[in-house]
Amino acid sequence: MKKIKSLFTAALVFLSMSVFAQTKTDSFKVYGNCGMCKNRIEKAVKQESVTSALWNADTKEMVVTYDSSKISNDDIQKKIAAVGHDTEKYSADNKTYKKLPGCCLYDRKKTDKNPDHSSHQH
Ligand SMILES: [Cu+2]
């Protein structure tokens, strides 16, 4: 009986270790302004395979903990871009960006076309 119990414990430890091995924590930049942005950004990525998503409005730093066997860093960044926020790797669609509330219209770091600012050359 004791032997079975210890085998069971070993199996549990092994299982939790393999789960742990798939969990990854990454950080990357996401552009936005305020608390509303924070909700939008964090809500966009929260799902079963993303256990934690935290965005810092001051540093624009996003920290995500996710199951790398189910979702990739790229997929997560694409989800954020899809709700209107540029990330380090992916840019939001112009249309989606323009639909954001006024307070959320962050300075875009890498827009391809921005006629309003094209004259500001240094
Ligand atoms: Cu905002």
Backbone and ligand atoms as CSV (ligand in chain L), in Angstrom:
chain,resi,resn,atom,element,x,y,z
A,1,MET,N,N,0.830,-1.208,0.000
A,1,MET,CA,C,0.000,0.000,0.000
A,1,MET,C,C,0.859,1.250,0.000
A,2,LYS,N,N,1.914,1.186,0.820
A,2,LYS,CA,C,2.822,2.332,0.906
A,2,LYS,C,C,3.503,2.572,-0.442
A,3,LYS,N,N,3.848,1.437,-1.070
A,3,LYS,CA,C,4.564,1.519,-2.342
A,3,LYS,C,C,3.688,2.199,-3.405
A,4,ILE,N,N,2.434,1.812,-3.409
A,4,ILE,CA,C,1.484,2.380,-4.373
A,4,ILE,C,C,1.364,3.886,-4.153
A,5,LYS,N,N,1.309,4.235,-2.897
A,5,LYS,CA,C,1.152,5.646,-2.556
A,5,LYS,C,C,2.352,6.466,-3.046
A,6,SER,N,N,3.543,5.913,-2.869
A,6,SER,CA,C,4.734,6.671,-3.282
A,6,SER,C,C,4.846,6.724,-4.803
A,7,LEU,N,N,4.378,5.652,-5.444
A,7,LEU,CA,C,4.356,5.645,-6.916
A,7,LEU,C,C,3.411,6.733,-7.418
A,8,PHE,N,N,2.287,6.806,-6.737
A,8,PHE,CA,C,1.278,7.800,-7.091
A,8,PHE,C,C,1.839,9.216,-6.923
A,9,THR,N,N,2.544,9.422,-5.823
A,9,THR,CA,C,3.163,10.725,-5.560
A,9,THR,C,C,4.176,11.064,-6.645
A,10,ALA,N,N,4.977,10.058,-7.008
A,10,ALA,CA,C,5.992,10.272,-8.037
A,10,ALA,C,C,5.343,10.657,-9.363
A,11,ALA,N,N,4.231,9.989,-9.659
A,11,ALA,CA,C,3.513,10.274,-10.900
A,11,ALA,C,C,2.971,11.699,-10.884
A,12,LEU,N,N,2.476,12.097,-9.743
A,12,LEU,CA,C,1.943,13.458,-9.604
A,12,LEU,C,C,3.025,14.507,-9.799
A,13,VAL,N,N,4.173,14.254,-9.175
A,13,VAL,CA,C,5.301,15.182,-9.284
A,13,VAL,C,C,5.740,15.279,-10.743
A,14,PHE,N,N,5.817,14.126,-11.388
A,14,PHE,CA,C,6.212,14.094,-12.797
A,14,PHE,C,C,5.235,14.884,-13.659
A,15,LEU,N,N,3.954,14.672,-13.399
A,15,LEU,CA,C,2.911,15.364,-14.156
A,15,LEU,C,C,3.003,16.880,-13.987
A,16,SER,N,N,3.132,17.304,-12.748
A,16,SER,CA,C,3.164,18.746,-12.510
A,16,SER,C,C,4.437,19.349,-13.092
A,17,MET,N,N,5.512,18.544,-13.132
A,17,MET,CA,C,6.746,19.047,-13.725
A,17,MET,C,C,6.611,19.228,-15.227
A,18,SER,N,N,5.915,18.286,-15.873
A,18,SER,CA,C,5.772,18.396,-17.325
A,18,SER,C,C,4.850,19.560,-17.678
A,19,VAL,N,N,3.894,19.841,-16.823
A,19,VAL,CA,C,3.024,21.000,-17.039
A,19,VAL,C,C,3.852,22.270,-16.896
A,20,PHE,N,N,4.673,22.264,-15.879
A,20,PHE,CA,C,5.517,23.428,-15.614
A,20,PHE,C,C,6.468,23.699,-16.786
A,21,ALA,N,N,6.955,22.625,-17.394
A,21,ALA,CA,C,7.940,22.760,-18.470
A,21,ALA,C,C,7.358,23.468,-19.692
A,22,GLN,N,N,6.045,23.383,-19.848
A,22,GLN,CA,C,5.432,24.000,-21.024
A,22,GLN,C,C,5.040,25.454,-20.776
A,23,THR,N,N,5.113,25.832,-19.527
A,23,THR,CA,C,4.718,27.192,-19.192
A,23,THR,C,C,5.869,28.149,-19.449
A,24,LYS,N,N,5.583,29.179,-20.212
A,24,LYS,CA,C,6.599,30.155,-20.559
A,24,LYS,C,C,6.161,31.546,-20.132
A,25,THR,N,N,7.100,32.342,-19.728
A,25,THR,CA,C,6.786,33.736,-19.429
A,25,THR,C,C,7.634,34.618,-20.336
A,26,ASP,N,N,6.965,35.492,-21.061
A,26,ASP,CA,C,7.651,36.397,-21.980
A,26,ASP,C,C,7.227,37.819,-21.695
A,27,SER,N,N,8.071,38.746,-22.086
A,27,SER,CA,C,7.641,40.134,-22.016
A,27,SER,C,C,7.979,40.820,-23.327
A,28,PHE,N,N,7.132,41.740,-23.713
A,28,PHE,CA,C,7.340,42.504,-24.935
A,28,PHE,C,C,6.587,43.811,-24.813
A,29,LYS,N,N,6.891,44.744,-25.708
A,29,LYS,CA,C,6.249,46.051,-25.668
A,29,LYS,C,C,4.887,46.032,-26.355
A,30,VAL,N,N,3.930,46.691,-25.706
A,30,VAL,CA,C,2.617,46.905,-26.313
A,30,VAL,C,C,2.289,48.375,-26.131
A,31,TYR,N,N,1.908,49.047,-27.217
A,31,TYR,CA,C,1.667,50.478,-27.117
A,31,TYR,C,C,0.220,50.792,-26.766
A,32,GLY,N,N,0.052,51.701,-25.824
A,32,GLY,CA,C,-1.266,52.097,-25.351
A,32,GLY,C,C,-1.107,53.234,-24.361
A,33,ASN,N,N,-2.211,53.710,-23.787
A,33,ASN,CA,C,-2.163,54.875,-22.909
A,33,ASN,C,C,-2.615,54.640,-21.475
A,34,CYS,N,N,-3.850,54.164,-21.345
A,34,CYS,CA,C,-4.514,54.287,-20.046
A,34,CYS,C,C,-5.054,52.969,-19.507
A,35,GLY,N,N,-5.848,53.114,-18.446
A,35,GLY,CA,C,-6.453,51.947,-17.821
A,35,GLY,C,C,-7.414,51.205,-18.726
A,36,MET,N,N,-8.066,51.952,-19.605
A,36,MET,CA,C,-8.970,51.303,-20.559
A,36,MET,C,C,-8.173,50.428,-21.523
A,37,CYS,N,N,-7.028,50.959,-21.919
A,37,CYS,CA,C,-6.151,50.187,-22.804
A,37,CYS,C,C,-5.744,48.897,-22.098
A,38,LYS,N,N,-5.392,49.059,-20.829
A,38,LYS,CA,C,-4.938,47.926,-20.029
A,38,LYS,C,C,-5.987,46.818,-20.029
A,39,ASN,N,N,-7.239,47.198,-19.766
A,39,ASN,CA,C,-8.316,46.203,-19.772
A,39,ASN,C,C,-8.440,45.535,-21.129
A,40,ARG,N,N,-8.393,46.379,-22.177
A,40,ARG,CA,C,-8.578,45.865,-23.531
A,40,ARG,C,C,-7.472,44.881,-23.899
A,41,ILE,N,N,-6.242,45.293,-23.598
A,41,ILE,CA,C,-5.077,44.477,-23.952
A,41,ILE,C,C,-5.077,43.157,-23.191
A,42,GLU,N,N,-5.333,43.259,-21.889
A,42,GLU,CA,C,-5.279,42.041,-21.074
A,42,GLU,C,C,-6.431,41.102,-21.385
A,43,LYS,N,N,-7.609,41.690,-21.687
A,43,LYS,CA,C,-8.774,40.877,-22.029
A,43,LYS,C,C,-8.563,40.146,-23.359
A,44,ALA,N,N,-7.848,40.812,-24.264
A,44,ALA,CA,C,-7.645,40.246,-25.602
A,44,ALA,C,C,-6.874,38.932,-25.566
A,45,VAL,N,N,-6.014,38.771,-24.594
A,45,VAL,CA,C,-5.179,37.569,-24.576
A,45,VAL,C,C,-5.581,36.546,-23.527
A,46,LYS,N,N,-6.471,36.959,-22.605
A,46,LYS,CA,C,-6.855,36.030,-21.532
A,46,LYS,C,C,-7.681,34.882,-22.086
A,47,GLN,N,N,-7.177,33.698,-21.881
A,47,GLN,CA,C,-7.873,32.488,-22.275
A,47,GLN,C,C,-7.213,31.331,-21.542
A,48,GLU,N,N,-7.713,30.155,-21.770
A,48,GLU,CA,C,-7.237,28.988,-21.038
A,48,GLU,C,C,-5.718,28.807,-21.103
A,49,SER,N,N,-5.141,29.037,-22.278
A,49,SER,CA,C,-3.712,28.772,-22.430
A,49,SER,C,C,-2.825,29.935,-21.989
A,50,VAL,N,N,-3.448,31.053,-21.645
A,50,VAL,CA,C,-2.674,32.184,-21.127
A,50,VAL,C,C,-3.083,32.385,-19.663
A,51,THR,N,N,-2.207,32.001,-18.772
A,51,THR,CA,C,-2.586,32.001,-17.360
A,51,THR,C,C,-2.443,33.367,-16.715
A,52,SER,N,N,-1.570,34.190,-17.277
A,52,SER,CA,C,-1.422,35.519,-16.706
A,52,SER,C,C,-1.037,36.522,-17.776
A,53,ALA,N,N,-1.671,37.681,-17.754
A,53,ALA,CA,C,-1.374,38.734,-18.719
A,53,ALA,C,C,-1.420,40.063,-17.986
A,54,LEU,N,N,-0.289,40.712,-17.911
A,54,LEU,CA,C,-0.226,41.986,-17.207
A,54,LEU,C,C,0.463,43.023,-18.070
A,55,TRP,N,N,-0.193,44.168,-18.199
A,55,TRP,CA,C,0.386,45.239,-19.003
A,55,TRP,C,C,0.597,46.461,-18.116
A,56,ASN,N,N,1.745,47.068,-18.264
A,56,ASN,CA,C,2.075,48.244,-17.478
A,56,ASN,C,C,1.965,49.496,-18.350
A,57,ALA,N,N,1.035,50.390,-17.990
A,57,ALA,CA,C,0.776,51.578,-18.799
A,57,ALA,C,C,1.967,52.539,-18.841
A,58,ASP,N,N,2.790,52.540,-17.830
A,58,ASP,CA,C,3.927,53.458,-17.786
A,58,ASP,C,C,5.096,52.973,-18.633
A,59,THR,N,N,5.414,51.709,-18.500
A,59,THR,CA,C,6.576,51.174,-19.219
A,59,THR,C,C,6.191,50.565,-20.569
A,60,LYS,N,N,4.869,50.392,-20.807
A,60,LYS,CA,C,4.331,49.737,-22.013
A,60,LYS,C,C,4.814,48.293,-22.107
A,61,GLU,N,N,5.178,47.743,-20.982
A,61,GLU,CA,C,5.700,46.381,-20.947
A,61,GLU,C,C,4.558,45.395,-20.671
A,62,MET,N,N,4.480,44.379,-21.510
A,62,MET,CA,C,3.476,43.328,-21.344
A,62,MET,C,C,4.184,42.078,-20.863
A,63,VAL,N,N,3.664,41.464,-19.814
A,63,VAL,CA,C,4.238,40.205,-19.331
A,63,VAL,C,C,3.157,39.131,-19.406
A,64,VAL,N,N,3.436,38.090,-20.170
A,64,VAL,CA,C,2.457,37.019,-20.311
A,64,VAL,C,C,3.049,35.686,-19.878
A,65,THR,N,N,2.226,34.905,-19.218
A,65,THR,CA,C,2.598,33.537,-18.876
A,65,THR,C,C,1.620,32.639,-19.602
A,66,TYR,N,N,2.160,31.726,-20.397
A,66,TYR,CA,C,1.285,30.927,-21.248
A,66,TYR,C,C,1.815,29.525,-21.464
A,67,ASP,N,N,0.942,28.669,-21.955
A,67,ASP,CA,C,1.298,27.299,-22.264
A,67,ASP,C,C,1.837,27.276,-23.697
A,68,SER,N,N,3.139,27.139,-23.812
A,68,SER,CA,C,3.768,27.257,-25.128
A,68,SER,C,C,3.423,26.095,-26.055
A,69,SER,N,N,2.803,25.048,-25.519
A,69,SER,CA,C,2.395,23.938,-26.392
A,69,SER,C,C,1.054,24.254,-27.051
A,70,LYS,N,N,0.366,25.297,-26.529
A,70,LYS,CA,C,-0.958,25.621,-27.061
A,70,LYS,C,C,-1.024,26.954,-27.799
A,71,ILE,N,N,-0.156,27.863,-27.420
A,71,ILE,CA,C,-0.196,29.189,-28.039
A,71,ILE,C,C,1.234,29.726,-28.103
A,72,SER,N,N,1.542,30.505,-29.134
A,72,SER,CA,C,2.894,31.044,-29.257
A,72,SER,C,C,2.904,32.532,-28.918
A,73,ASN,N,N,4.074,33.026,-28.665
A,73,ASN,CA,C,4.272,34.454,-28.395
A,73,ASN,C,C,3.680,35.273,-29.555
A,74,ASP,N,N,3.938,34.830,-30.787
A,74,ASP,CA,C,3.421,35.530,-31.964
A,74,ASP,C,C,1.896,35.587,-31.968
A,75,ASP,N,N,1.273,34.449,-31.640
A,75,ASP,CA,C,-0.195,34.413,-31.595
A,75,ASP,C,C,-0.739,35.417,-30.585
A,76,ILE,N,N,-0.071,35.502,-29.463
A,76,ILE,CA,C,-0.510,36.432,-28.419
A,76,ILE,C,C,-0.394,37.873,-28.922
A,77,GLN,N,N,0.737,38.186,-29.556
A,77,GLN,CA,C,0.925,39.550,-30.074
A,77,GLN,C,C,-0.086,39.870,-31.168
A,78,LYS,N,N,-0.431,38.871,-31.967
A,78,LYS,CA,C,-1.430,39.087,-33.022
A,78,LYS,C,C,-2.788,39.410,-32.427
A,79,LYS,N,N,-3.132,38.740,-31.327
A,79,LYS,CA,C,-4.413,38.992,-30.658
A,79,LYS,C,C,-4.483,40.423,-30.147
A,80,ILE,N,N,-3.371,40.917,-29.649
A,80,ILE,CA,C,-3.336,42.282,-29.125
A,80,ILE,C,C,-3.450,43.285,-30.280
A,81,ALA,N,N,-2.734,43.006,-31.364
A,81,ALA,CA,C,-2.814,43.881,-32.534
A,81,ALA,C,C,-4.240,43.900,-33.088
A,82,ALA,N,N,-4.926,42.769,-32.969
A,82,ALA,CA,C,-6.288,42.656,-33.499
A,82,ALA,C,C,-7.286,43.553,-32.772
A,83,VAL,N,N,-6.995,43.935,-31.517
A,83,VAL,CA,C,-7.921,44.827,-30.809
A,83,VAL,C,C,-7.477,46.285,-30.903
A,84,GLY,N,N,-6.418,46.550,-31.686
A,84,GLY,CA,C,-6.036,47.932,-31.960
A,84,GLY,C,C,-4.732,48.420,-31.342
A,85,HIS,N,N,-3.992,47.528,-30.721
A,85,HIS,CA,C,-2.753,47.964,-30.087
A,85,HIS,C,C,-1.522,47.386,-30.781
A,86,ASP,N,N,-0.601,48.276,-31.147
A,86,ASP,CA,C,0.643,47.827,-31.754
A,86,ASP,C,C,1.472,47.069,-30.714
A,87,THR,N,N,2.130,46.036,-31.150
A,87,THR,CA,C,3.063,45.338,-30.270
A,87,THR,C,C,4.442,45.441,-30.903
A,88,GLU,N,N,5.414,44.874,-30.230
A,88,GLU,CA,C,6.777,44.885,-30.725
A,88,GLU,C,C,6.859,44.341,-32.150
A,89,LYS,N,N,6.091,43.284,-32.420
A,89,LYS,CA,C,6.212,42.588,-33.694
A,89,LYS,C,C,5.080,42.856,-34.677
A,90,TYR,N,N,3.888,43.154,-34.152
A,90,TYR,CA,C,2.729,43.303,-35.028
A,90,TYR,C,C,2.076,44.671,-34.872
A,91,SER,N,N,1.651,45.233,-35.993
A,91,SER,CA,C,0.971,46.514,-35.948
A,91,SER,C,C,-0.522,46.310,-36.104
A,92,ALA,N,N,-1.264,47.127,-35.371
A,92,ALA,CA,C,-2.709,47.054,-35.460
A,92,ALA,C,C,-3.168,47.638,-36.789
A,93,ASP,N,N,-4.300,47.161,-37.240
A,93,ASP,CA,C,-4.930,47.679,-38.430
A,93,ASP,C,C,-5.315,49.140,-38.192
A,94,ASN,N,N,-5.075,50.016,-39.173
A,94,ASN,CA,C,-5.416,51.433,-39.030
A,94,ASN,C,C,-6.873,51.661,-38.659
A,95,LYS,N,N,-7.748,50.906,-39.294
A,95,LYS,CA,C,-9.192,51.036,-39.042
A,95,LYS,C,C,-9.516,50.712,-37.591
A,96,THR,N,N,-8.942,49.624,-37.108
A,96,THR,CA,C,-9.196,49.197,-35.725
A,96,THR,C,C,-8.657,50.234,-34.757
A,97,TYR,N,N,-7.477,50.745,-35.059
A,97,TYR,CA,C,-6.856,51.757,-34.209
A,97,TYR,C,C,-7.743,52.994,-34.099
A,98,LYS,N,N,-8.285,53.433,-35.232
A,98,LYS,CA,C,-9.096,54.657,-35.241
A,98,LYS,C,C,-10.418,54.508,-34.503
A,99,LYS,N,N,-10.854,53.274,-34.279
A,99,LYS,CA,C,-12.102,53.043,-33.547
A,99,LYS,C,C,-11.910,53.106,-32.042
A,100,LEU,N,N,-10.681,53.188,-31.593
A,100,LEU,CA,C,-10.428,53.238,-30.150
A,100,LEU,C,C,-10.933,54.563,-29.583
A,101,PRO,N,N,-11.346,54.573,-28.304
A,101,PRO,CA,C,-11.752,55.843,-27.683
A,101,PRO,C,C,-10.598,56.845,-27.718
A,102,GLY,N,N,-10.943,58.138,-27.747
A,102,GLY,CA,C,-9.940,59.190,-27.864
A,102,GLY,C,C,-8.752,59.067,-26.925
A,103,CYS,N,N,-9.018,58.732,-25.666
A,103,CYS,CA,C,-7.938,58.656,-24.681
A,103,CYS,C,C,-6.985,57.514,-24.982
A,104,CYS,N,N,-7.419,56.613,-25.808
A,104,CYS,CA,C,-6.607,55.425,-26.079
A,104,CYS,C,C,-5.752,55.559,-27.338
A,105,LEU,N,N,-5.912,56.673,-28.047
A,105,LEU,CA,C,-5.152,56.836,-29.285
A,105,LEU,C,C,-3.696,57.172,-28.964
A,106,TYR,N,N,-2.971,56.157,-28.666
A,106,TYR,CA,C,-1.552,56.251,-28.317
A,106,TYR,C,C,-0.715,56.679,-29.519
A,107,ASP,N,N,0.474,57.179,-29.243
A,107,ASP,CA,C,1.388,57.546,-30.328
A,107,ASP,C,C,1.911,56.272,-30.967
A,108,ARG,N,N,1.647,56.153,-32.232
A,108,ARG,CA,C,2.106,54.942,-32.916
A,108,ARG,C,C,3.583,55.065,-33.234
A,109,LYS,N,N,4.320,54.054,-32.855
A,109,LYS,CA,C,5.772,54.100,-32.997
A,109,LYS,C,C,6.239,53.772,-34.404
A,110,LYS,N,N,5.448,52.974,-35.087
A,110,LYS,CA,C,5.920,52.517,-36.396
A,110,LYS,C,C,4.797,52.388,-37.399
A,111,THR,N,N,4.090,53.478,-37.619
A,111,THR,CA,C,3.037,53.428,-38.626
A,111,THR,C,C,3.681,53.573,-39.997
A,112,ASP,N,N,3.105,52.887,-40.945
A,112,ASP,CA,C,3.621,52.960,-42.303
A,112,ASP,C,C,3.214,54.276,-42.945
A,113,LYS,N,N,1.900,54.607,-42.775
A,113,LYS,CA,C,1.397,55.842,-43.370
A,113,LYS,C,C,0.750,56.711,-42.304
A,114,ASN,N,N,1.245,57.875,-42.137
A,114,ASN,CA,C,0.615,58.828,-41.222
A,114,ASN,C,C,0.771,60.216,-41.817
A,115,PRO,N,N,-0.153,60.579,-42.726
A,115,PRO,CA,C,-0.023,61.834,-43.478
A,115,PRO,C,C,0.117,63.061,-42.587
A,116,ASP,N,N,-0.507,63.046,-41.395
A,116,ASP,CA,C,-0.464,64.208,-40.509
A,116,ASP,C,C,0.936,64.550,-40.025
A,117,HIS,N,N,1.796,63.547,-40.003
A,117,HIS,CA,C,3.127,63.777,-39.449
A,117,HIS,C,C,4.249,63.633,-40.470
A,118,SER,N,N,3.864,63.471,-41.741
A,118,SER,CA,C,4.891,63.193,-42.737
A,118,SER,C,C,5.798,64.405,-42.969
A,119,SER,N,N,5.333,65.591,-42.564
A,119,SER,CA,C,6.157,66.779,-42.790
A,119,SER,C,C,7.193,67.005,-41.674
A,120,HIS,N,N,7.043,66.263,-40.615
A,120,HIS,CA,C,7.973,66.417,-39.478
A,120,HIS,C,C,9.239,65.614,-39.709
A,121,GLN,N,N,10.082,66.108,-40.555
A,121,GLN,CA,C,11.338,65.386,-40.818
A,121,GLN,C,C,12.467,66.051,-40.066
A,122,HIS,N,N,13.366,65.239,-39.553
A,122,HIS,CA,C,14.495,65.787,-38.787
A,122,HIS,C,C,15.774,65.682,-39.587
L,1,CU,CU,CU,-6.780,53.770,-23.282
